[in-house]
Amino acid sequence: MAVAGQTFGIVGGLSAFPRRLVAREVERQFGHLRRGVTRQTTYLVFGRNLLAKSSEAEIEARFDAEHAAGRWLVSENGFLRLLGLLPVPVASALTRQSLIDQAKLSPRTFDLLSLFDAFEHDSEPYSFRDLILARKYAELIGSGANWSAIARSVHRSGQVASLTALSLHSGGPDAIYARSAEGLSELNGQLLFDLGTPDDAALEDLFDLAEEAEANGDYEEAAAFYQRYLAMDRTDSVAAFNRANCLKAAGRELDAAHEYARAIKLDPSFVEAWFNLAGLMSERGRIDAARRHLRKAIELDGDYADAVFNLAKLEFDAGDLGEARRWWSRYLELDSDSEWARTAERGVQYVDLQGRPRTAG
């Protein structure tokens, strides 16, 4: 790919090289570097700083839009190698499709990881080390990690290829850790607390900090504290549930759904987790899933009035008036005095009115 005559854009900002030096080199090679994207932009560089500035959904939307516009999308390392500012690693003969097939990664996930330099090579041909990394990333994603969490984490260890020697573990959608004889550590080598024998006092302190932050409305901070707690004690369903609530309050609904699911996996009888996950599914338009989760909550606790009311409303909105009436009637057996009870009574009356035969005038 020749530089001369081409117009390059950068989104997110470069993390490994000053932009002014890159701009000078592009101009020296008779290319053009412009901020953002213009109609003349032919190649768009996704700088790794974008990972810190934008959500996963925003990055994916940008990726799709720019790809559909016909621009050539380039990683930060790929751009620097094109300019001769970064050496090209020794290549192997593995193709992109070969890595996807052998690692069982989706093509879209592979391309996004590659675009943020999660592999030794930024394009074909790939190396055997890239295949090892692809398999590790597939396992992490299978354990609940997000591709963006992987992309953010891998560069903390220095050379990406060095990750091939580490045992990588997911600490939830947003955290990637390495396990060694000393325990779990961040990918920059900083050890976490010993997971084998967690310190009770440290656990209590972390949980208290998380609850305090949550009570103060600092939901992102609270979620981070709960995540540190869960790194020490992976078995605490309440911590996972609380973290899910914080993530939802922070607007991170997809991450919240993962955490509710984790709480349920740890404790299948966790009624509130089933209920909150149902609410999240309903808000996202996944009505069938919401219905199943509400029914599960009621199956576990037949007197859970909130779940009964929400299921009645869900069935009413879906047009199943018979089921709505049945659940509103059940709600009135549990609560006959509140404002919610008045709503349930009106619902029953409405359904009964709709069921009356109409007389000719």
Disulfide bonds with the S-S distance in Angstrom:
none
